[in-house]
Amino acid sequence: MNDRYEAGYGDDQYGGEDQYEIVGYDDYGRPVYQQVPSRSPQQQTYDPYGQRQGYPQGGYDTGQQQPIPPAYDPYGQQGAPYDPYGAGGHDPYGQAAAGGQQPGGTGQTAYIPQQSGPDARPQQRSRPPEEPDAPAPPAGPERQEAGEEEQFAFVEEPDGESEDVIDWLKFTENRTERREEARRRARGRIIALGVVLALVVTGGVGYLWYAGKLPGVSSPGSATGTTVAAGAQKRDVIVVHLHNTGKRDTSTVLLVDNATTKRGTTVLLPNSLALTDDSGTTTTLAKSVDDDGSSGTRDQLDTVLGTDIQGTWRLDTPYLQNLVELVGNIEIDTDTDVPDPDTKKKGSAPLVHQGKAQTLSGKMAVAYATYRGPGETENAQLARFGQVMQGALRKLSSDPSAATTTVQTLAQILDPPLTDKDLGTFLAKLADLAKGGKYRTVPLPVQTDGTLTAGTSDSVVKDVLGGTAKSPDAGSAVRVAVQNATGAKDDTEKARVTLLGGGFGFIEGGAASGAEAASEVVYSDAADKQNAVEVAKTLGLPAGSVTKGAVSSGADVLVVLGQDYRPGAS
């Protein structure tokens, strides 16, 4: 059986074994070999660019200088077009290029070892059934052109499949990013919607709680549930004295801002309200305003009512007229016709007409606030002043800065420590309450002698003013209210002198509805028990007369003088 290589290709000229080197690959990926000539005894340096200097073409030295083949030019330069299979190139199909031998070779053609010989055509490599047989490459120049086209196919022919893959990857990436962005936006919308819903629910529940409409829970200040005690509520109080410059009389009201219940109130104080001056002498509110001035009257009101009045606002009638004009007139329900005080002619048309929602100018408001008709009590005139004050508050700005500007425009000189800013801020709060329907006007009931009783005054003093929560300052005199039930009017004055001499404060409690046999010394707070015992000793009353019970507002101890009271027995 023949060897896989034909004779003449197994040994070289020097008796050695032929050597081959891989010089490339054909179109099907098969290696192409080239015979490497055996080295002669005179070894030459191998030139990787195909130059063998001084080596004869026939494989031996002829003694003549052989021409040196040109160096391999990979770019086909040296004056001839580039030929991948030409004289200086390599034929992947094992055949020499036309017109000469391969440079530096021995004259034998490079071939694939699997072939039967150098002149045989290359065997076709077995391929998978689905691949069609490749046609044999053309010979000669045509094969060179074909080889040239094949070799540069990867440059000239674009790879459409690769571009499609890149486009698909870009499309997939963009679509994924769009989906992620859509998800992020959706999550942001859901979170924002959740926050809005939470705020709406919280606000709704808070409103229902404040309005007292939440089942099982009462609003702040409501009569049921967890309410704040009247004495523990925060209030701001200012006393207002209206001075009628035409008739030289006064009218007094308290403006109350309850910050806890968010309610505003005008408390009408009758001029007959009994007060006690620093010496312990009983006086009236009207007389105190004339004699003791603003600060003295404010302190006396604190003593009787148990309040803490922050300031006094003296409002003369010309300033009231200017105030109404600055707020743009007022609208109130009038209860009577009021004549023009500047018109002396009888039968003239009234300046103010009785009726609902009457618009009053500054002059009309002053005339209505100071009017007291024939046969009317002072309470009727005081109620009209209260109406004008509430109407002015409804028209006043709720902005503290604007309200302060209005007060400054009046150009009044206020009584210290009240300032324009303090008064403007206070009135702005009341104006806001008046506009919201959370404002009312109430009178302070007193007895005919001007004194206060628990039954007639506690609803105002305790609930509106929180008077019962105020305790006397340390070192101040214990306030003792005295009611005369002996039947002898002089006993009240005798008891007053005795108490003042003992260092106690005196409050006129008026006369009892009937005579009492036994006297009583009453205290309401356990801390005042010892004070009550001292009061009983001072008045000469037995220790058994001291008892715990209700005490009228403004007093620490209540004394009911019975028929067993003996003046001068102490």
C-alpha positions as a printed Julia matrix, in Angstrom:
570×3 Matrix{Float64}:
   0.0     0.0     0.0
   1.31    3.36   -0.95
   2.49    5.83    1.58
   0.21    8.85    2.0
   2.95   10.99    0.38
   4.26   10.18   -3.08
   7.86    9.44   -3.78
  10.13   12.38   -3.93
   8.23   14.21   -1.22
   9.3    12.29    1.8
  13.02   13.23    1.77
  14.8    16.37    0.78
  17.87   16.61   -1.43
  20.17   16.16    1.51
  18.64   12.92    2.63
  16.72   14.56    5.49
  13.04   14.54    6.16
  10.95   17.26    4.52
   9.6    19.92    6.83
   6.4    21.92    6.32
   5.07   25.1     7.81
   1.55   26.54    7.93
   1.31   29.54    5.71
  -2.45   30.14    5.84
  -5.92   28.66    5.62
  -8.23   28.08    2.73
 -11.83   29.22    2.42
 -13.04   26.19    4.35
 -10.7    26.71    7.26
  -8.23   24.02    6.3
  -4.53   24.72    6.93
  -2.26   25.3     3.95
   1.31   24.08    4.25
   4.53   25.05    2.47
   7.61   22.91    2.28
  10.55   24.24    4.22
  13.84   23.29    2.48
  16.45   21.53    4.47
  19.38   23.56    5.62
  22.61   23.09    3.72
  25.79   22.63    5.65
  26.26   26.32    5.17
  23.32   27.54    7.32
  21.7    30.76    6.35
  19.63   33.07    8.48
  15.91   32.63    8.0
  14.22   35.72    6.74
  10.49   35.78    7.75
   9.79   38.0     4.78
  10.85   35.3     2.27
  14.41   36.55    1.52
  17.21   33.97    1.47
  20.37   35.89    0.78
  23.08   33.98   -1.06
  21.02   30.81   -1.22
  20.87   29.23   -4.74
  17.52   28.42   -6.22
  18.57   24.84   -7.01
  19.47   24.13   -3.41
  23.25   24.19   -3.84
  25.93   26.74   -4.37
  26.95   27.11   -8.03
  29.69   29.48   -7.27
  27.81   32.36   -8.91
  26.03   35.2    -7.26
  22.34   34.42   -7.41
  19.77   37.18   -7.7
  18.02   37.99   -4.48
  14.24   37.62   -4.73
  12.32   40.73   -3.86
  11.05   41.07   -0.29
   7.46   40.19    0.42
   5.3    43.27    0.26
   1.93   42.71    2.07
   0.46   45.78    0.39
   1.39   44.73   -3.17
   3.73   47.67   -3.74
   7.13   47.45   -5.62
   5.63   48.66   -8.87
   3.09   45.88   -9.37
  -0.54   45.48   -8.23
  -1.13   43.46   -5.15
  -1.61   39.74   -5.99
  -2.42   37.45   -3.08
  -1.64   34.35   -5.22
   1.1    35.75   -7.53
   4.79   35.06   -7.75
   5.47   36.33   -4.26
   2.21   34.99   -2.76
   0.86   31.7    -1.59
  -1.73   29.51   -3.3
  -4.06   27.92   -0.75
  -4.95   25.17   -3.29
  -1.34   23.93   -3.6
  -0.65   25.05   -7.16
   2.05   27.45   -8.17
   1.13   30.74   -9.67
   1.57   31.06  -13.37
   4.89   32.3   -14.61
   7.33   31.05  -11.91
   8.15   29.25   -8.71
   7.52   30.42   -5.21
  10.31   32.59   -3.95
  12.85   30.92   -1.79
  11.36   27.44   -2.4
  12.81   24.3    -3.94
  10.44   24.23   -6.87
   7.84   22.0    -5.17
   4.38   23.25   -4.58
   2.88   23.63   -1.08
   0.06   21.23   -0.44
  -2.19   19.9     2.29
  -0.77   16.7     3.82
  -4.06   14.89    3.4
  -3.72   15.17   -0.38
  -2.25   12.25   -2.38
   0.32   14.32   -4.14
   1.4    17.76   -5.12
  -0.31   17.65   -8.49
  -3.59   16.24   -7.24
  -6.53   18.47   -6.72
  -7.37   19.12   -3.1
  -9.73   16.63   -1.65
 -13.06   17.92   -0.55
 -13.46   17.73    3.15
 -16.52   15.98    4.34
 -19.14   18.45    5.47
 -22.47   18.13    7.19
 -25.26   16.99    4.88
 -26.95   20.35    5.0
 -23.95   22.17    3.52
 -23.79   22.12   -0.31
 -20.54   21.19   -2.05
 -18.38   24.2    -2.64
 -17.31   24.63   -6.28
 -13.65   24.15   -7.11
 -11.7    27.36   -7.2
 -10.71   28.61  -10.63
  -7.15   28.23  -11.9
  -4.69   30.86  -13.01
  -5.5    34.54  -13.02
  -9.2    33.9   -12.59
  -8.45   32.06   -9.4
  -6.3    34.92   -8.27
  -9.11   37.4    -8.86
 -11.55   35.1    -7.1
  -9.13   34.7    -4.22
  -8.65   38.44   -4.04
 -12.38   39.01   -3.87
 -12.8    36.26   -1.29
  -9.96   37.54    0.84
 -11.43   41.06    1.09
 -15.05   39.99    1.36
 -15.11   40.87    5.07
 -14.2    44.47    4.22
 -16.46   45.13    1.3
 -19.55   43.16    2.33
 -21.34   44.59    5.4
 -22.54   42.15    8.0
 -26.3    42.84    8.1
 -26.96   40.23   10.73
 -24.59   41.91   13.22
 -26.26   45.27   12.65
 -29.65   43.69   13.23
 -28.45   42.21   16.5
 -27.09   45.57   17.64
 -30.32   47.31   16.68
 -32.32   44.67   18.56
 -30.19   45.08   21.68
 -30.62   48.86   21.53
 -34.37   48.48   21.08
 -34.6    46.04   23.98
 -32.53   48.29   26.22
 -34.61   51.37   25.36
 -37.85   49.52   25.94
 -36.62   48.26   29.32
 -35.62   51.77   30.34
 -39.02   53.09   29.29
 -40.76   50.43   31.35
 -38.64   51.2    34.39
 -39.32   54.92   34.01
 -43.06   54.22   33.69
 -42.92   52.13   36.85
 -41.1    54.89   38.72
 -43.65   57.46   37.63
 -46.49   55.17   38.66
 -44.95   54.62   42.07
 -44.49   58.39   42.5
 -48.15   59.0    41.63
 -49.31   56.32   44.05
 -47.2    57.78   46.88
 -48.43   61.32   46.18
 -52.04   60.13   46.09
 -51.54   58.31   49.38
 -50.16   61.43   51.04
 -53.06   63.54   49.78
 -55.61   61.0    50.99
 -53.9    60.83   54.4
 -54.02   64.62   54.72
 -57.68   64.73   53.7
 -58.61   62.02   56.18
 -56.6    63.64   58.97
 -58.12   67.05   58.27
 -61.63   65.61   58.15
 -61.22   63.73   61.41
 -59.7    66.81   63.04
 -62.61   68.97   61.9
 -65.17   66.45   63.14
 -63.34   66.25   66.46
 -63.19   70.01   66.82
 -66.85   70.41   65.84
 -67.87   67.7    68.32
 -69.34   65.53   65.55
 -66.98   62.62   66.02
 -68.86   59.79   67.76
 -67.7    59.21   71.31
 -65.39   62.25   71.38
 -66.23   65.78   72.42
 -64.78   68.96   71.01
 -62.58   71.24   73.15
 -64.7    73.41   75.39
 -67.84   71.34   74.87
 -70.09   70.64   77.81
 -69.55   66.89   77.72
 -66.56   64.64   77.57
 -63.09   65.74   78.52
 -63.59   69.49   78.97
 -61.13   72.03   80.33
 -62.12   73.52   83.67
 -63.31   77.11   83.42
 -60.61   78.35   85.72
 -57.85   76.6    83.76
 -58.79   78.16   80.44
 -56.57   80.85   78.93
 -58.19   84.24   78.61
 -57.15   87.75   77.64
 -59.27   90.52   79.15
 -59.34   94.27   78.51
 -61.66   96.72   80.23
 -63.19   99.48   78.07
 -64.52  102.7    79.6
 -66.75  104.75   77.28
 -66.67  108.39   78.36
 -69.61  110.43   77.14
 -68.06  113.85   76.78
 -71.48  115.44   76.36
 -73.12  114.15   79.56
 -70.03  113.41   81.65
 -71.03  109.81   82.4
 -69.33  106.5    81.67
 -70.14  102.99   80.53
 -67.89   99.99   81.15
 -67.55   96.62   79.4
 -65.02   93.78   79.48
 -63.72   92.38   76.2
 -62.79   88.71   76.71
 -60.84   86.5    74.31
 -60.96   82.86   75.46
 -58.06   81.22   73.62
 -59.01   77.76   74.92
 -62.61   77.64   73.74
 -61.95   80.11   70.89
 -64.89   82.27   71.93
 -65.2    86.0    72.36
 -67.45   87.83   74.8
 -68.42   91.35   75.74
 -69.39   91.45   79.43
 -71.56   94.45   80.36
 -70.65   95.84   83.8
 -73.36   97.99   85.41
 -72.27  101.24   87.0
 -73.91  100.09   90.23
 -71.43   97.21   90.65
 -70.1    97.38   94.19
 -66.33   97.62   94.53
 -63.94   98.01   97.44
 -61.12  100.48   97.32
 -57.7   100.08   98.89
 -58.91  101.34  102.24
 -61.66   98.77  102.28
 -64.38  101.3   101.62
 -67.28  100.17   99.49
 -67.83  102.14   96.3
 -69.46  101.75   92.92
 -67.97  101.16   89.49
 -69.06  104.56   88.2
 -67.62  106.36   91.2
 -64.39  104.36   91.0
 -63.83  105.33   87.35
 -64.21  109.01   88.26
 -62.21  108.93   91.5
 -59.62  106.18   91.24
 -58.75  106.36   87.57
 -57.98  103.49   85.21
 -55.43  101.55   87.23
 -57.38  101.81   90.49
 -60.6   100.62   88.91
 -58.81   97.77   87.12
 -57.38   96.5    90.41
 -60.74   96.73   92.13
 -62.42   94.78   89.33
 -59.74   92.1    89.65
 -60.49   91.91   93.36
 -64.24   91.56   92.98
 -64.36   89.37   89.89
 -61.18   87.39   90.5
 -59.97   88.15   86.97
 -56.65   89.28   85.55
 -57.31   92.32   83.37
 -54.35   93.04   81.07
 -55.15   96.64   80.16
 -57.58   99.55   80.15
 -58.89  101.22   76.99
 -60.43  104.63   77.59
 -62.69  105.31   74.63
 -64.15  108.82   74.53
 -67.21  109.28   72.31
 -65.29  111.22   69.58
 -62.89  108.28   69.26
 -65.79  105.83   69.05
 -67.22  107.92   66.21
 -63.88  107.86   64.4
 -63.52  104.11   64.93
 -66.88  103.38   63.3
 -66.05  105.61   60.37
 -62.62  104.0    59.91
 -64.13  100.5    59.66
 -66.7   101.73   57.13
 -69.88  102.1    59.25
 -71.57   99.26   61.1
 -74.77   97.26   60.72
 -76.82   96.26   63.77
 -80.38   95.6    64.86
 -81.65   98.66   66.7
 -84.34   98.38   69.42
 -85.54  101.99   69.44
 -85.6   105.26   67.56
 -82.87  107.65   68.62
 -83.32  111.4    68.12
 -80.56  113.59   66.85
 -78.88  115.11   69.9
 -77.91  118.2    67.91
 -81.54  118.97   66.95
 -83.64  120.69   69.58
 -86.75  120.99   67.45
 -89.51  118.67   68.47
 -91.01  116.39   65.87
 -87.8   116.08   63.91
 -87.01  112.78   62.23
 -84.95  110.43   64.39
 -81.27  110.07   63.68
 -81.45  106.29   64.17
 -84.48  104.26   63.21
 -85.62  101.14   64.94
 -85.29   98.02   62.78
 -83.26   95.08   61.59
 -79.84   95.48   59.99
 -79.66   99.24   60.32
 -76.53  100.87   58.93
 -75.05  103.36   61.37
 -72.44  105.98   60.66
 -70.03  107.17   63.31
 -72.33  109.85   64.63
 -75.33  107.55   64.6
 -73.37  104.82   66.42
 -72.38  107.21   69.21
 -75.95  108.47   69.58
 -77.29  104.91   69.77
 -74.58  103.68   72.2
 -75.21  106.52   74.69
 -78.99  106.77   74.41
 -81.15  106.07   77.46
 -84.81  106.66   76.87
 -87.33  107.96   79.39
 -88.08  105.36   82.07
 -85.27  103.02   80.91
 -82.66  101.55   83.22
 -78.97  101.96   82.71
 -78.84   98.34   81.53
 -80.75   99.29   78.36
 -78.18  101.93   77.44
 -75.33   99.55   78.35
 -76.78   96.88   76.06
 -76.79   99.35   73.14
 -73.13  100.16   73.76
 -72.43   96.43   73.66
 -74.19   96.16   70.3
 -72.07   98.95   68.83
 -68.85   97.37   70.07
 -69.73   93.99   68.56
 -70.77   95.64   65.28
 -67.45   97.51   65.12
 -65.51   94.28   65.74
 -67.34   92.57   62.84
 -66.14   95.33   60.5
 -62.59   95.59   61.87
 -59.82   93.79   60.01
 -58.75   90.38   61.34
 -55.17   91.09   60.32
 -53.16   92.26   63.35
 -51.11   94.73   61.29
 -54.19   96.31   59.7
 -56.02   96.46   63.04
 -52.99   98.09   64.64
 -52.94  100.68   61.87
 -56.6   101.47   62.61
 -55.82  101.96   66.3
 -52.87  104.2    65.48
 -55.05  106.26   63.16
 -57.3   107.07   66.12
 -54.32  108.94   67.61
 -55.26  108.03   71.16
 -52.97  108.15   74.15
 -53.5   104.77   75.78
 -53.1   104.01   79.46
 -49.95  102.02   80.24
 -49.1    99.21   79.94
 -51.42   98.91   76.93
 -49.78   99.81   73.58
 -51.15  100.35   70.08
 -49.74   97.03   68.93
 -51.16   95.16   71.92
 -54.6    96.64   71.44
 -54.56   96.13   67.66
 -53.54   92.47   67.97
 -56.18   91.85   70.65
 -58.97   93.49   68.64
 -57.96   91.55   65.51
 -58.5    88.26   67.36
 -61.92   89.36   68.56
 -62.77   90.58   65.05
 -62.0    87.13   63.65
 -64.28   85.51   66.25
 -67.05   88.04   65.61
 -66.94   87.38   61.85
 -67.12   83.64   62.49
 -70.21   83.85   64.7
 -68.28   82.91   67.84
 -68.96   86.1    69.74
 -71.67   87.11   72.18
 -72.62   89.93   74.55
 -73.76   89.14   78.1
 -74.62   91.33   81.12
 -73.22   90.79   84.6
 -76.21   90.46   86.93
 -75.99   92.3    90.25
 -78.38   92.9    93.09
 -80.07   96.2    93.68
 -77.24   97.21   95.96
 -74.66   96.28   93.32
 -73.35   93.18   95.05
 -72.76   89.78   93.49
 -74.3    86.51   94.59
 -73.4    82.95   93.68
 -76.8    82.32   92.14
 -76.93   85.37   89.87
 -73.32   85.96   88.89
 -71.41   82.68   88.88
 -72.6    81.81   85.35
 -70.71   84.86   84.07
 -67.89   85.22   86.58
 -66.94   81.54   86.57
 -67.79   80.46   83.04
 -66.84   83.61   81.13
 -64.22   85.23   83.33
 -62.95   82.19   85.25
 -62.99   84.37   88.36
 -63.18   81.61   90.92
 -59.81   80.26   89.8
 -57.9    83.38   90.96
 -56.35   83.21   94.42
 -55.19   86.23   96.43
 -51.55   87.14   96.12
 -49.26   86.07   98.94
 -49.54   88.52  101.83
 -52.72   90.18  100.54
 -55.78   90.56  102.77
 -58.38   87.81  102.95
 -61.51   89.0   101.2
 -64.63   88.66  103.32
 -68.12   89.13  101.89
 -70.73   90.1   104.46
 -74.48   89.55  104.16
 -76.75   91.09  106.78
 -79.47   88.78  108.1
 -79.87   90.41  111.5
 -82.62   92.81  110.51
 -80.52   95.82  111.56
 -78.86   97.69  108.66
 -76.21   99.23  110.88
 -74.71   95.8   111.64
 -73.15   95.68  108.18
 -71.16   98.84  108.73
 -70.11   97.68  112.2
 -68.91   94.36  110.81
 -66.98   96.2   108.08
 -65.11   98.32  110.56
 -64.29   95.3   112.68
 -62.99   93.27  109.75
 -60.87   96.11  108.36
 -59.4    96.61  111.82
 -58.5    92.92  111.92
 -56.62   93.14  108.6
 -59.3    91.58  106.39
 -60.73   92.92  103.16
 -64.39   93.78  103.08
 -66.9    93.08  100.31
 -70.46   94.26  100.58
 -72.62   91.17  100.24
 -75.96   92.92  100.55
 -78.92   91.99  102.66
 -80.26   88.46  103.02
 -83.79   87.64  101.91
 -84.85   87.08  105.51
 -83.63   87.18  109.08
 -81.48   84.31  110.32
 -81.17   83.22  113.94
 -77.61   81.93  113.78
 -74.62   83.39  111.99
 -72.5    81.43  109.51
 -68.88   81.77  108.38
 -68.51   79.88  105.08
 -65.41   78.87  103.11
 -65.25   76.93   99.82
 -61.56   76.1    99.56
 -59.9    73.95  102.21
 -56.98   76.38  102.2
 -59.34   79.09  103.51
 -60.62   77.11  106.49
 -58.16   78.68  108.89
 -58.98   82.13  107.49
 -62.65   81.44  108.19
 -61.84   80.5   111.8
 -59.93   83.79  112.21
 -62.84   85.75  110.72
 -65.24   84.14  113.21
 -62.99   85.04  116.13
 -62.63   88.62  114.85
 -66.43   89.07  114.66
 -67.02   87.32  118.0
 -68.89   84.4   116.46
 -68.72   80.86  117.88
 -66.31   78.33  116.32
 -69.27   76.14  115.42
 -70.45   78.76  112.93
 -67.55   77.9   110.58
 -68.7    75.59  107.8
 -67.8    74.62  104.23
 -70.09   75.68  101.4
 -70.6    78.01   98.46
 -68.94   81.4    98.52
 -69.87   84.31   96.27
 -67.46   85.18   93.5
 -64.58   87.43   94.45
 -64.6    86.5    98.13
 -62.54   84.03  100.1
 -64.9    83.82  103.06
 -68.63   84.54  103.27
 -70.17   85.79  106.52
 -73.92   85.68  107.06
 -74.67   87.81  110.1
 -77.47   86.28  112.15
 -79.38   87.58  115.11
 -76.74   86.06  117.41
 -74.19   88.63  116.18
 -73.21   91.1   118.88
 -71.21   94.06  117.6
 -68.31   94.92  119.86
 -68.3    91.47  121.49
 -65.07   90.47  119.84
